[in-house]
Amino acid sequence: MSTFHARPETAERNWVVIDAQEQILGRLSSRIATILRGKNKPQFTTHVDTGDFVVVINAEKVQVTGNKWEDKTYFRHSGFPGAEKITPLRKLSAKHPERVIYLAVKGMMPKTRLGRKQLRKLKVYAGAEHPHAAQQPAAI
């Protein structure tokens, strides 16, 4: 019996839609990362992209536990002295609610070329409407 290795040309990619309304951010993000990587499939192979496309709707209605609305911050730096920007979760969620889920999932993905490729299959929308109805995504 030989070990099975999935091949990129035989990987079956489906579309999945996830409603983020009243979901906890961390638990939702880990589930999304699992689906993007393909770890929920029996033919999962670490070096091959076997994951599905994920469409997240209602990103503006995601929940967090504890005091994270005030305590959690996002840090970015341009590389120039004194150019650091620190944005609290509440402010980022009010301005760009889809970016909150994107950044949470991005932190759970591998920091490799394959991880970046898999992250491109994530589509996040603030409202309930999305333009991917033609792909007939399955609801989770």
N, CA, C and O atoms as CSV, one atom per row, in Angstrom:
chain,resi,resn,atom,element,x,y,z
A,1,MET,N,N,0.854,-1.175,0.000
A,1,MET,CA,C,0.000,0.000,0.000
A,1,MET,C,C,0.895,1.232,0.000
A,1,MET,O,O,1.705,1.411,0.909
A,2,SER,N,N,0.756,2.067,-0.999
A,2,SER,CA,C,1.569,3.276,-1.075
A,2,SER,C,C,0.811,4.458,-0.481
A,2,SER,O,O,-0.417,4.451,-0.393
A,3,THR,N,N,1.561,5.457,-0.082
A,3,THR,CA,C,0.962,6.648,0.495
A,3,THR,C,C,0.324,7.486,-0.591
A,3,THR,O,O,0.913,7.684,-1.654
A,4,PHE,N,N,-0.872,7.978,-0.334
A,4,PHE,CA,C,-1.575,8.805,-1.322
A,4,PHE,C,C,-1.082,10.242,-1.246
A,4,PHE,O,O,-0.972,10.812,-0.160
A,5,HIS,N,N,-0.786,10.821,-2.398
A,5,HIS,CA,C,-0.436,12.233,-2.502
A,5,HIS,C,C,-1.363,12.864,-3.528
A,5,HIS,O,O,-1.426,12.417,-4.673
A,6,ALA,N,N,-2.072,13.886,-3.124
A,6,ALA,CA,C,-2.971,14.581,-4.043
A,6,ALA,C,C,-2.157,15.320,-5.093
A,6,ALA,O,O,-1.022,15.724,-4.841
A,7,ARG,N,N,-2.738,15.493,-6.254
A,7,ARG,CA,C,-2.088,16.223,-7.337
A,7,ARG,C,C,-2.896,17.489,-7.613
A,7,ARG,O,O,-4.122,17.474,-7.498
A,8,PRO,N,N,-2.232,18.576,-7.972
A,8,PRO,CA,C,-2.961,19.834,-8.195
A,8,PRO,C,C,-4.025,19.731,-9.291
A,8,PRO,O,O,-5.079,20.359,-9.189
A,9,GLU,N,N,-3.762,18.959,-10.317
A,9,GLU,CA,C,-4.729,18.871,-11.422
A,9,GLU,C,C,-5.946,18.019,-11.078
A,9,GLU,O,O,-6.974,18.127,-11.748
A,10,THR,N,N,-5.857,17.179,-10.055
A,10,THR,CA,C,-6.998,16.343,-9.687
A,10,THR,C,C,-7.742,16.862,-8.455
A,10,THR,O,O,-8.732,16.266,-8.032
A,11,ALA,N,N,-7.268,17.971,-7.880
A,11,ALA,CA,C,-7.915,18.510,-6.677
A,11,ALA,C,C,-9.280,19.086,-7.042
A,11,ALA,O,O,-9.405,19.871,-7.982
A,12,GLU,N,N,-10.285,18.688,-6.296
A,12,GLU,CA,C,-11.646,19.174,-6.533
A,12,GLU,C,C,-11.915,20.343,-5.582
A,12,GLU,O,O,-11.875,20.187,-4.361
A,13,ARG,N,N,-12.189,21.508,-6.158
A,13,ARG,CA,C,-12.424,22.700,-5.348
A,13,ARG,C,C,-13.896,23.104,-5.446
A,13,ARG,O,O,-14.414,23.359,-6.533
A,14,ASN,N,N,-14.538,23.155,-4.322
A,14,ASN,CA,C,-15.934,23.575,-4.244
A,14,ASN,C,C,-16.004,24.990,-3.700
A,14,ASN,O,O,-15.000,25.533,-3.237
A,15,TRP,N,N,-17.175,25.582,-3.755
A,15,TRP,CA,C,-17.420,26.901,-3.182
A,15,TRP,C,C,-18.303,26.739,-1.959
A,15,TRP,O,O,-19.293,26.009,-1.986
A,16,VAL,N,N,-17.936,27.427,-0.886
A,16,VAL,CA,C,-18.653,27.343,0.378
A,16,VAL,C,C,-18.982,28.756,0.832
A,16,VAL,O,O,-18.131,29.642,0.756
A,17,VAL,N,N,-20.203,28.979,1.302
A,17,VAL,CA,C,-20.574,30.281,1.854
A,17,VAL,C,C,-20.817,30.115,3.352
A,17,VAL,O,O,-21.509,29.195,3.789
A,18,ILE,N,N,-20.232,31.026,4.125
A,18,ILE,CA,C,-20.344,30.988,5.582
A,18,ILE,C,C,-20.936,32.305,6.056
A,18,ILE,O,O,-20.448,33.374,5.687
A,19,ASP,N,N,-21.979,32.237,6.867
A,19,ASP,CA,C,-22.600,33.421,7.432
A,19,ASP,C,C,-21.929,33.721,8.772
A,19,ASP,O,O,-21.982,32.906,9.694
A,20,ALA,N,N,-21.298,34.892,8.877
A,20,ALA,CA,C,-20.550,35.260,10.080
A,20,ALA,C,C,-21.415,35.928,11.140
A,20,ALA,O,O,-20.896,36.348,12.174
A,21,GLN,N,N,-22.706,36.037,10.912
A,21,GLN,CA,C,-23.580,36.709,11.865
A,21,GLN,C,C,-23.600,35.959,13.189
A,21,GLN,O,O,-23.862,34.757,13.227
A,22,GLU,N,N,-23.319,36.682,14.285
A,22,GLU,CA,C,-23.314,36.165,15.653
A,22,GLU,C,C,-22.291,35.040,15.861
A,22,GLU,O,O,-22.455,34.234,16.776
A,23,GLN,N,N,-21.248,34.970,15.040
A,23,GLN,CA,C,-20.190,33.978,15.195
A,23,GLN,C,C,-19.019,34.601,15.951
A,23,GLN,O,O,-18.787,35.806,15.849
A,24,ILE,N,N,-18.292,33.801,16.699
A,24,ILE,CA,C,-17.104,34.258,17.404
A,24,ILE,C,C,-15.952,34.319,16.398
A,24,ILE,O,O,-15.734,33.372,15.642
A,25,LEU,N,N,-15.218,35.432,16.393
A,25,LEU,CA,C,-14.197,35.692,15.383
A,25,LEU,C,C,-13.125,34.603,15.320
A,25,LEU,O,O,-12.818,34.124,14.228
A,26,GLY,N,N,-12.556,34.205,16.432
A,26,GLY,CA,C,-11.472,33.236,16.431
A,26,GLY,C,C,-11.908,31.851,15.987
A,26,GLY,O,O,-11.209,31.196,15.214
A,27,ARG,N,N,-13.050,31.405,16.467
A,27,ARG,CA,C,-13.546,30.081,16.096
A,27,ARG,C,C,-13.932,30.034,14.632
A,27,ARG,O,O,-13.683,29.043,13.945
A,28,LEU,N,N,-14.546,31.116,14.153
A,28,LEU,CA,C,-14.914,31.207,12.743
A,28,LEU,C,C,-13.667,31.215,11.868
A,28,LEU,O,O,-13.633,30.547,10.835
A,29,SER,N,N,-12.652,31.958,12.266
A,29,SER,CA,C,-11.433,32.075,11.469
A,29,SER,C,C,-10.685,30.754,11.384
A,29,SER,O,O,-10.155,30.418,10.325
A,30,SER,N,N,-10.632,30.006,12.463
A,30,SER,CA,C,-9.939,28.720,12.418
A,30,SER,C,C,-10.676,27.730,11.529
A,30,SER,O,O,-10.051,26.917,10.848
A,31,ARG,N,N,-11.988,27.797,11.533
A,31,ARG,CA,C,-12.768,26.918,10.654
A,31,ARG,C,C,-12.561,27.282,9.189
A,31,ARG,O,O,-12.450,26.402,8.335
A,32,ILE,N,N,-12.509,28.592,8.900
A,32,ILE,CA,C,-12.272,29.053,7.541
A,32,ILE,C,C,-10.884,28.628,7.074
A,32,ILE,O,O,-10.729,28.163,5.945
A,33,ALA,N,N,-9.867,28.784,7.934
A,33,ALA,CA,C,-8.504,28.399,7.573
A,33,ALA,C,C,-8.413,26.901,7.284
A,33,ALA,O,O,-7.687,26.490,6.378
A,34,THR,N,N,-9.137,26.089,8.038
A,34,THR,CA,C,-9.149,24.648,7.800
A,34,THR,C,C,-9.730,24.325,6.432
A,34,THR,O,O,-9.196,23.478,5.717
A,35,ILE,N,N,-10.816,24.990,6.062
A,35,ILE,CA,C,-11.449,24.747,4.769
A,35,ILE,C,C,-10.563,25.242,3.634
A,35,ILE,O,O,-10.454,24.570,2.608
A,36,LEU,N,N,-9.923,26.410,3.792
A,36,LEU,CA,C,-9.048,26.946,2.752
A,36,LEU,C,C,-7.862,26.021,2.485
A,36,LEU,O,O,-7.456,25.851,1.336
A,37,ARG,N,N,-7.310,25.427,3.532
A,37,ARG,CA,C,-6.166,24.533,3.369
A,37,ARG,C,C,-6.576,23.158,2.859
A,37,ARG,O,O,-5.756,22.447,2.278
A,38,GLY,N,N,-7.841,22.769,3.070
A,38,GLY,CA,C,-8.310,21.462,2.633
A,38,GLY,C,C,-8.145,20.393,3.688
A,38,GLY,O,O,-8.207,19.204,3.375
A,39,LYS,N,N,-7.936,20.791,4.937
A,39,LYS,CA,C,-7.722,19.817,6.004
A,39,LYS,C,C,-9.000,19.079,6.388
A,39,LYS,O,O,-8.948,18.092,7.122
A,40,ASN,N,N,-10.139,19.544,5.902
A,40,ASN,CA,C,-11.404,18.869,6.182
A,40,ASN,C,C,-11.684,17.761,5.163
A,40,ASN,O,O,-12.711,17.088,5.256
A,41,LYS,N,N,-10.796,17.566,4.203
A,41,LYS,CA,C,-10.991,16.554,3.170
A,41,LYS,C,C,-10.080,15.349,3.431
A,41,LYS,O,O,-8.996,15.502,3.995
A,42,PRO,N,N,-10.510,14.170,3.027
A,42,PRO,CA,C,-9.664,12.989,3.246
A,42,PRO,C,C,-8.404,12.976,2.383
A,42,PRO,O,O,-7.432,12.309,2.739
A,43,GLN,N,N,-8.394,13.695,1.256
A,43,GLN,CA,C,-7.228,13.695,0.381
A,43,GLN,C,C,-6.276,14.850,0.679
A,43,GLN,O,O,-5.521,15.259,-0.204
A,44,PHE,N,N,-6.292,15.386,1.902
A,44,PHE,CA,C,-5.418,16.496,2.277
A,44,PHE,C,C,-3.955,16.094,2.132
A,44,PHE,O,O,-3.525,15.045,2.614
A,45,THR,N,N,-3.209,16.956,1.457
A,45,THR,CA,C,-1.770,16.791,1.304
A,45,THR,C,C,-1.138,18.130,1.617
A,45,THR,O,O,-1.592,19.156,1.113
A,46,THR,N,N,-0.103,18.145,2.435
A,46,THR,CA,C,0.434,19.403,2.955
A,46,THR,C,C,1.002,20.312,1.879
A,46,THR,O,O,0.913,21.533,2.008
A,47,HIS,N,N,1.583,19.758,0.822
A,47,HIS,CA,C,2.258,20.580,-0.179
A,47,HIS,C,C,1.419,20.857,-1.421
A,47,HIS,O,O,1.928,21.406,-2.398
A,48,VAL,N,N,0.127,20.481,-1.398
A,48,VAL,CA,C,-0.762,20.693,-2.534
A,48,VAL,C,C,-1.989,21.453,-2.058
A,48,VAL,O,O,-2.516,21.193,-0.976
A,49,ASP,N,N,-2.438,22.397,-2.882
A,49,ASP,CA,C,-3.632,23.173,-2.556
A,49,ASP,C,C,-4.875,22.352,-2.882
A,49,ASP,O,O,-5.276,22.272,-4.043
A,50,THR,N,N,-5.487,21.743,-1.869
A,50,THR,CA,C,-6.691,20.935,-2.071
A,50,THR,C,C,-7.919,21.586,-1.446
A,50,THR,O,O,-8.982,20.968,-1.396
A,51,GLY,N,N,-7.793,22.830,-0.966
A,51,GLY,CA,C,-8.878,23.493,-0.252
A,51,GLY,C,C,-9.956,24.049,-1.160
A,51,GLY,O,O,-9.819,24.069,-2.383
A,52,ASP,N,N,-11.024,24.497,-0.535
A,52,ASP,CA,C,-12.169,25.051,-1.238
A,52,ASP,C,C,-12.132,26.574,-1.207
A,52,ASP,O,O,-11.402,27.178,-0.421
A,53,PHE,N,N,-12.932,27.179,-2.075
A,53,PHE,CA,C,-13.150,28.621,-2.045
A,53,PHE,C,C,-14.150,28.925,-0.933
A,53,PHE,O,O,-15.131,28.200,-0.770
A,54,VAL,N,N,-13.912,29.985,-0.169
A,54,VAL,CA,C,-14.788,30.334,0.951
A,54,VAL,C,C,-15.295,31.750,0.755
A,54,VAL,O,O,-14.507,32.677,0.566
A,55,VAL,N,N,-16.609,31.921,0.802
A,55,VAL,CA,C,-17.259,33.233,0.742
A,55,VAL,C,C,-17.859,33.498,2.115
A,55,VAL,O,O,-18.691,32.723,2.587
A,56,VAL,N,N,-17.447,34.582,2.758
A,56,VAL,CA,C,-17.955,34.939,4.081
A,56,VAL,C,C,-18.865,36.151,3.915
A,56,VAL,O,O,-18.459,37.162,3.343
A,57,ILE,N,N,-20.092,36.050,4.412
A,57,ILE,CA,C,-21.029,37.164,4.352
A,57,ILE,C,C,-21.332,37.642,5.777
A,57,ILE,O,O,-21.058,36.939,6.749
A,58,ASN,N,N,-21.891,38.826,5.883
A,58,ASN,CA,C,-22.235,39.461,7.159
A,58,ASN,C,C,-21.015,39.609,8.069
A,58,ASN,O,O,-21.100,39.339,9.267
A,59,ALA,N,N,-19.905,40.028,7.521
A,59,ALA,CA,C,-18.677,40.195,8.305
A,59,ALA,C,C,-18.821,41.302,9.345
A,59,ALA,O,O,-18.118,41.300,10.355
A,60,GLU,N,N,-19.718,42.240,9.104
A,60,GLU,CA,C,-19.895,43.348,10.049
A,60,GLU,C,C,-20.598,42.899,11.332
A,60,GLU,O,O,-20.599,43.638,12.316
A,61,LYS,N,N,-21.190,41.712,11.343
A,61,LYS,CA,C,-21.947,41.244,12.502
A,61,LYS,C,C,-21.198,40.180,13.297
A,61,LYS,O,O,-21.804,39.472,14.102
A,62,VAL,N,N,-19.889,40.056,13.082
A,62,VAL,CA,C,-19.097,39.071,13.813
A,62,VAL,C,C,-18.921,39.534,15.255
A,62,VAL,O,O,-18.899,40.735,15.526
A,63,GLN,N,N,-18.796,38.587,16.177
A,63,GLN,CA,C,-18.664,38.894,17.596
A,63,GLN,C,C,-17.272,38.529,18.088
A,63,GLN,O,O,-16.595,37.685,17.502
A,64,VAL,N,N,-16.856,39.169,19.162
A,64,VAL,CA,C,-15.617,38.798,19.855
A,64,VAL,C,C,-15.942,38.644,21.334
A,64,VAL,O,O,-16.907,39.223,21.832
A,65,THR,N,N,-15.128,37.860,22.030
A,65,THR,CA,C,-15.375,37.620,23.443
A,65,THR,C,C,-14.532,38.555,24.291
A,65,THR,O,O,-13.536,39.113,23.830
A,66,GLY,N,N,-14.944,38.711,25.520
A,66,GLY,CA,C,-14.173,39.500,26.476
A,66,GLY,C,C,-14.123,40.978,26.132
A,66,GLY,O,O,-15.099,41.553,25.651
A,67,ASN,N,N,-12.983,41.574,26.385
A,67,ASN,CA,C,-12.789,43.014,26.205
A,67,ASN,C,C,-12.049,43.330,24.915
A,67,ASN,O,O,-11.421,44.383,24.810
A,68,LYS,N,N,-12.111,42.440,23.933
A,68,LYS,CA,C,-11.300,42.603,22.723
A,68,LYS,C,C,-11.684,43.818,21.893
A,68,LYS,O,O,-10.842,44.337,21.160
A,69,TRP,N,N,-12.921,44.291,21.979
A,69,TRP,CA,C,-13.301,45.480,21.204
A,69,TRP,C,C,-12.404,46.665,21.557
A,69,TRP,O,O,-12.084,47.479,20.690
A,70,GLU,N,N,-12.000,46.765,22.810
A,70,GLU,CA,C,-11.143,47.879,23.225
A,70,GLU,C,C,-9.662,47.490,23.290
A,70,GLU,O,O,-8.796,48.323,23.025
A,71,ASP,N,N,-9.361,46.230,23.641
A,71,ASP,CA,C,-7.982,45.833,23.910
A,71,ASP,C,C,-7.210,45.375,22.672
A,71,ASP,O,O,-6.007,45.617,22.584
A,72,LYS,N,N,-7.862,44.728,21.730
A,72,LYS,CA,C,-7.152,44.183,20.570
A,72,LYS,C,C,-6.785,45.300,19.608
A,72,LYS,O,O,-7.618,46.140,19.265
A,73,THR,N,N,-5.525,45.300,19.177
A,73,THR,CA,C,-5.045,46.321,18.246
A,73,THR,C,C,-4.339,45.662,17.074
A,73,THR,O,O,-3.850,44.538,17.182
A,74,TYR,N,N,-4.290,46.370,15.956
A,74,TYR,CA,C,-3.593,45.938,14.756
A,74,TYR,C,C,-2.442,46.895,14.512
A,74,TYR,O,O,-2.627,48.112,14.517
A,75,PHE,N,N,-1.257,46.349,14.299
A,75,PHE,CA,C,-0.042,47.135,14.169
A,75,PHE,C,C,0.467,47.062,12.730
A,75,PHE,O,O,0.482,45.988,12.128
A,76,ARG,N,N,0.882,48.199,12.183
A,76,ARG,CA,C,1.556,48.216,10.880
A,76,ARG,C,C,2.603,49.309,10.900
A,76,ARG,O,O,2.485,50.299,11.621
A,77,HIS,N,N,3.626,49.107,10.096
A,77,HIS,CA,C,4.750,50.029,10.078
A,77,HIS,C,C,5.241,50.156,8.646
A,77,HIS,O,O,5.383,49.155,7.943
A,78,SER,N,N,5.501,51.381,8.211
A,78,SER,CA,C,5.943,51.607,6.844
A,78,SER,C,C,7.435,51.384,6.665
A,78,SER,O,O,7.912,51.242,5.539
A,79,GLY,N,N,8.169,51.352,7.755
A,79,GLY,CA,C,9.611,51.199,7.666
A,79,GLY,C,C,10.349,52.503,7.946
A,79,GLY,O,O,11.556,52.493,8.187
A,80,PHE,N,N,9.643,53.606,7.916
A,80,PHE,CA,C,10.251,54.896,8.220
A,80,PHE,C,C,10.181,55.155,9.723
A,80,PHE,O,O,9.248,54.689,10.377
A,81,PRO,N,N,11.134,55.880,10.281
A,81,PRO,CA,C,11.115,56.151,11.720
A,81,PRO,C,C,9.856,56.916,12.135
A,81,PRO,O,O,9.479,57.902,11.503
A,82,GLY,N,N,9.227,56.453,13.185
A,82,GLY,CA,C,8.040,57.112,13.722
A,82,GLY,C,C,6.785,56.915,12.901
A,82,GLY,O,O,5.808,57.635,13.106
A,83,ALA,N,N,6.774,55.967,11.978
A,83,ALA,CA,C,5.633,55.797,11.079
A,83,ALA,C,C,4.766,54.604,11.452
A,83,ALA,O,O,4.093,54.047,10.585
A,84,GLU,N,N,4.764,54.199,12.705
A,84,GLU,CA,C,3.944,53.067,13.097
A,84,GLU,C,C,2.493,53.503,13.283
A,84,GLU,O,O,2.214,54.599,13.770
A,85,LYS,N,N,1.593,52.635,12.891
A,85,LYS,CA,C,0.160,52.892,13.019
A,85,LYS,C,C,-0.452,51.783,13.848
A,85,LYS,O,O,-0.249,50.606,13.551
A,86,ILE,N,N,-1.190,52.133,14.871
A,86,ILE,CA,C,-1.868,51.169,15.728
A,86,ILE,C,C,-3.364,51.462,15.653
A,86,ILE,O,O,-3.816,52.553,15.999
A,87,THR,N,N,-4.121,50.465,15.194
A,87,THR,CA,C,-5.556,50.628,15.001
A,87,THR,C,C,-6.302,49.678,15.924
A,87,THR,O,O,-6.052,48.474,15.871
A,88,PRO,N,N,-7.214,50.167,16.775
A,88,PRO,CA,C,-7.998,49.261,17.619
A,88,PRO,C,C,-9.046,48.498,16.795
A,88,PRO,O,O,-9.456,48.939,15.721
A,89,LEU,N,N,-9.463,47.357,17.322
A,89,LEU,CA,C,-10.421,46.496,16.629
A,89,LEU,C,C,-11.735,47.213,16.354
A,89,LEU,O,O,-12.293,47.069,15.266
A,90,ARG,N,N,-12.236,47.972,17.302
A,90,ARG,CA,C,-13.518,48.653,17.114
A,90,ARG,C,C,-13.466,49.620,15.933
A,90,ARG,O,O,-14.414,49.692,15.151
A,91,LYS,N,N,-12.364,50.364,15.800
A,91,LYS,CA,C,-12.225,51.334,14.714
A,91,LYS,C,C,-12.079,50.627,13.363
A,91,LYS,O,O,-12.673,51.059,12.375
A,92,LEU,N,N,-11.290,49.538,13.310
A,92,LEU,CA,C,-11.120,48.794,12.067
A,92,LEU,C,C,-12.424,48.129,11.651
A,92,LEU,O,O,-12.749,48.079,10.465
A,93,SER,N,N,-13.170,47.619,12.624
A,93,SER,CA,C,-14.431,46.958,12.334
A,93,SER,C,C,-15.478,47.944,11.822
A,93,SER,O,O,-16.309,47.588,10.987
A,94,ALA,N,N,-15.442,49.169,12.310
A,94,ALA,CA,C,-16.399,50.176,11.848
A,94,ALA,C,C,-16.082,50.631,10.427
A,94,ALA,O,O,-16.991,50.890,9.639
A,95,LYS,N,N,-14.793,50.728,10.100
A,95,LYS,CA,C,-14.393,51.244,8.794
A,95,LYS,C,C,-14.306,50.149,7.737
A,95,LYS,O,O,-14.807,50.329,6.627
A,96,HIS,N,N,-13.677,49.013,8.061
A,96,HIS,CA,C,-13.491,47.903,7.126
A,96,HIS,C,C,-13.814,46.585,7.823
A,96,HIS,O,O,-12.888,45.892,8.243
A,97,PRO,N,N,-15.085,46.207,7.966
A,97,PRO,CA,C,-15.423,44.987,8.713
A,97,PRO,C,C,-14.909,43.710,8.050
A,97,PRO,O,O,-14.655,42.725,8.743
A,98,GLU,N,N,-14.753,43.704,6.742
A,98,GLU,CA,C,-14.259,42.505,6.070
A,98,GLU,C,C,-12.770,42.269,6.351
A,98,GLU,O,O,-12.304,41.131,6.303
A,99,ARG,N,N,-12.032,43.327,6.640
A,99,ARG,CA,C,-10.604,43.202,6.900
A,99,ARG,C,C,-10.320,42.503,8.232
A,99,ARG,O,O,-9.269,41.882,8.390
A,100,VAL,N,N,-11.242,42.598,9.187
A,100,VAL,CA,C,-11.060,41.951,10.487
A,100,VAL,C,C,-11.003,40.431,10.310
A,100,VAL,O,O,-10.118,39.777,10.861
A,101,ILE,N,N,-11.927,39.875,9.555
A,101,ILE,CA,C,-11.940,38.432,9.317
A,101,ILE,C,C,-10.752,38.025,8.456
A,101,ILE,O,O,-10.127,36.995,8.709
A,102,TYR,N,N,-10.438,38.823,7.445
A,102,TYR,CA,C,-9.311,38.514,6.571
A,102,TYR,C,C,-8.005,38.418,7.356
A,102,TYR,O,O,-7.233,37.478,7.163
A,103,LEU,N,N,-7.754,39.382,8.237
A,103,LEU,CA,C,-6.517,39.383,9.016
A,103,LEU,C,C,-6.470,38.239,10.023
A,103,LEU,O,O,-5.400,37.687,10.282
A,104,ALA,N,N,-7.622,37.877,10.595
A,104,ALA,CA,C,-7.661,36.763,11.541
A,104,ALA,C,C,-7.345,35.445,10.835
A,104,ALA,O,O,-6.613,34.612,11.368
A,105,VAL,N,N,-7.896,35.259,9.641
A,105,VAL,CA,C,-7.624,34.034,8.879
A,105,VAL,C,C,-6.182,34.037,8.384
A,105,VAL,O,O,-5.525,32.996,8.389
A,106,LYS,N,N,-5.690,35.182,7.964
A,106,LYS,CA,C,-4.323,35.290,7.460
A,106,LYS,C,C,-3.312,34.879,8.525
A,106,LYS,O,O,-2.297,34.258,8.208
A,107,GLY,N,N,-3.577,35.218,9.780
A,107,GLY,CA,C,-2.682,34.830,10.859
A,107,GLY,C,C,-2.669,33.342,11.137
A,107,GLY,O,O,-1.733,32.835,11.756
A,108,MET,N,N,-3.711,32.623,10.679
A,108,MET,CA,C,-3.802,31.185,10.918
A,108,MET,C,C,-3.315,30.352,9.736
A,108,MET,O,O,-3.260,29.125,9.817
A,109,MET,N,N,-2.964,31.014,8.645
A,109,MET,CA,C,-2.487,30.312,7.454
A,109,MET,C,C,-0.968,30.186,7.496
A,109,MET,O,O,-0.303,30.961,8.184
A,110,PRO,N,N,-0.406,29.210,6.763
A,110,PRO,CA,C,1.052,29.092,6.704
A,110,PRO,C,C,1.672,30.321,6.046
A,110,PRO,O,O,1.094,30.914,5.135
A,111,LYS,N,N,2.837,30.687,6.516
A,111,LYS,CA,C,3.523,31.862,5.980
A,111,LYS,C,C,4.440,31.443,4.841
A,111,LYS,O,O,5.647,31.678,4.893
A,112,THR,N,N,3.872,30.823,3.812
A,112,THR,CA,C,4.621,30.338,2.665
A,112,THR,C,C,3.921,30.770,1.383
A,112,THR,O,O,2.863,31.397,1.423
A,113,ARG,N,N,4.529,30.425,0.232
A,113,ARG,CA,C,3.895,30.738,-1.049
A,113,ARG,C,C,2.554,30.024,-1.181
A,113,ARG,O,O,1.589,30.587,-1.698
A,114,LEU,N,N,2.504,28.787,-0.710
A,114,LEU,CA,C,1.258,28.028,-0.783
A,114,LEU,C,C,0.185,28.652,0.102
A,114,LEU,O,O,-0.981,28.705,-0.287
A,115,GLY,N,N,0.565,29.124,1.287
A,115,GLY,CA,C,-0.385,29.781,2.177
A,115,GLY,C,C,-0.963,31.043,1.567
A,115,GLY,O,O,-2.158,31.310,1.699
A,116,ARG,N,N,-0.121,31.822,0.899
A,116,ARG,CA,C,-0.614,33.038,0.235
A,116,ARG,C,C,-1.540,32.689,-0.927
A,116,ARG,O,O,-2.525,33.386,-1.171
A,117,LYS,N,N,-1.226,31.626,-1.632
A,117,LYS,CA,C,-2.084,31.189,-2.739
A,117,LYS,C,C,-3.446,30.724,-2.214
A,117,LYS,O,O,-4.483,31.020,-2.809
A,118,GLN,N,N,-3.432,29.999,-1.100
A,118,GLN,CA,C,-4.683,29.518,-0.517
A,118,GLN,C,C,-5.512,30.667,0.039
A,118,GLN,O,O,-6.742,30.612,-0.001
A,119,LEU,N,N,-4.868,31.700,0.552
A,119,LEU,CA,C,-5.583,32.841,1.125
A,119,LEU,C,C,-6.320,33.635,0.051
A,119,LEU,O,O,-7.298,34.318,0.353
A,120,ARG,N,N,-5.865,33.554,-1.198
A,120,ARG,CA,C,-6.552,34.242,-2.297
A,120,ARG,C,C,-7.921,33.650,-2.598
A,120,ARG,O,O,-8.716,34.266,-3.309
A,121,LYS,N,N,-8.210,32.458,-2.068
A,121,LYS,CA,C,-9.518,31.835,-2.272
A,121,LYS,C,C,-10.549,32.289,-1.250
A,121,LYS,O,O,-11.682,31.807,-1.250
A,122,LEU,N,N,-10.161,33.213,-0.378
A,122,LEU,CA,C,-11.077,33.743,0.628
A,122,LEU,C,C,-11.715,35.025,0.110
A,122,LEU,O,O,-11.011,35.953,-0.290
A,123,LYS,N,N,-13.041,35.080,0.116
A,123,LYS,CA,C,-13.797,36.258,-0.301
A,123,LYS,C,C,-14.670,36.680,0.880
A,123,LYS,O,O,-15.519,35.910,1.329
A,124,VAL,N,N,-14.466,37.902,1.384
A,124,VAL,CA,C,-15.189,38.375,2.567
A,124,VAL,C,C,-16.011,39.596,2.183
A,124,VAL,O,O,-15.508,40.500,1.517
A,125,TYR,N,N,-17.277,39.627,2.600
A,125,TYR,CA,C,-18.186,40.729,2.308
A,125,TYR,C,C,-18.868,41.187,3.589
A,125,TYR,O,O,-19.264,40.369,4.420
A,126,ALA,N,N,-19.002,42.492,3.742
A,126,ALA,CA,C,-19.582,43.074,4.949
A,126,ALA,C,C,-21.069,42.768,5.061
A,126,ALA,O,O,-21.560,42.506,6.160
A,127,GLY,N,N,-21.786,42.795,3.965
A,127,GLY,CA,C,-23.227,42.576,3.984
A,127,GLY,C,C,-23.601,41.152,3.618
A,127,GLY,O,O,-22.756,40.258,3.573
A,128,ALA,N,N,-24.886,40.962,3.357
A,128,ALA,CA,C,-25.401,39.627,3.056
A,128,ALA,C,C,-25.327,39.289,1.573
A,128,ALA,O,O,-25.568,38.143,1.194
A,129,GLU,N,N,-25.001,40.253,0.735
A,129,GLU,CA,C,-24.941,40.032,-0.712
A,129,GLU,C,C,-23.514,39.717,-1.143
A,129,GLU,O,O,-22.553,40.270,-0.608
A,130,HIS,N,N,-23.391,38.808,-2.130
A,130,HIS,CA,C,-22.081,38.506,-2.707
A,130,HIS,C,C,-22.253,38.191,-4.188
A,130,HIS,O,O,-23.312,37.710,-4.589
A,131,PRO,N,N,-21.228,38.453,-5.017
A,131,PRO,CA,C,-21.354,38.253,-6.460
A,131,PRO,C,C,-20.970,36.847,-6.926
A,131,PRO,O,O,-20.684,36.670,-8.111
A,132,HIS,N,N,-20.952,35.858,-6.063
A,132,HIS,CA,C,-20.503,34.520,-6.429
A,132,HIS,C,C,-21.645,33.513,-6.493
A,132,HIS,O,O,-21.437,32.321,-6.267
A,133,ALA,N,N,-22.830,33.981,-6.795
A,133,ALA,CA,C,-23.993,33.078,-6.866
A,133,ALA,C,C,-23.882,32.115,-8.053
A,133,ALA,O,O,-24.453,31.025,-8.008
A,134,ALA,N,N,-23.162,32.494,-9.107
A,134,ALA,CA,C,-23.018,31.643,-10.276
A,134,ALA,C,C,-22.228,30.370,-9.970
A,134,ALA,O,O,-22.387,29.361,-10.658
A,135,GLN,N,N,-21.380,30.413,-8.943
A,135,GLN,CA,C,-20.600,29.231,-8.569
A,135,GLN,C,C,-21.397,28.261,-7.701
A,135,GLN,O,O,-20.899,27.187,-7.364
A,136,GLN,N,N,-22.614,28.618,-7.337
A,136,GLN,CA,C,-23.513,27.798,-6.518
A,136,GLN,C,C,-22.836,27.312,-5.249
A,136,GLN,O,O,-22.657,26.108,-5.065
A,137,PRO,N,N,-22.454,28.241,-4.363
A,137,PRO,CA,C,-21.758,27.829,-3.135
A,137,PRO,C,C,-22.708,27.106,-2.175
A,137,PRO,O,O,-23.889,27.439,-2.074
A,138,ALA,N,N,-22.171,26.126,-1.487
A,138,ALA,CA,C,-22.918,25.388,-0.480
A,138,ALA,C,C,-22.845,26.146,0.847
A,138,ALA,O,O,-21.778,26.618,1.238
A,139,ALA,N,N,-23.971,26.261,1.529
A,139,ALA,CA,C,-24.014,26.988,2.804
A,139,ALA,C,C,-23.532,26.094,3.942
A,139,ALA,O,O,-23.851,24.907,3.999
A,140,ILE,N,N,-22.756,26.690,4.846
A,140,ILE,CA,C,-22.300,25.968,6.047
A,140,ILE,C,C,-22.887,26.675,7.243
A,140,ILE,O,O,-22.654,26.263,8.379
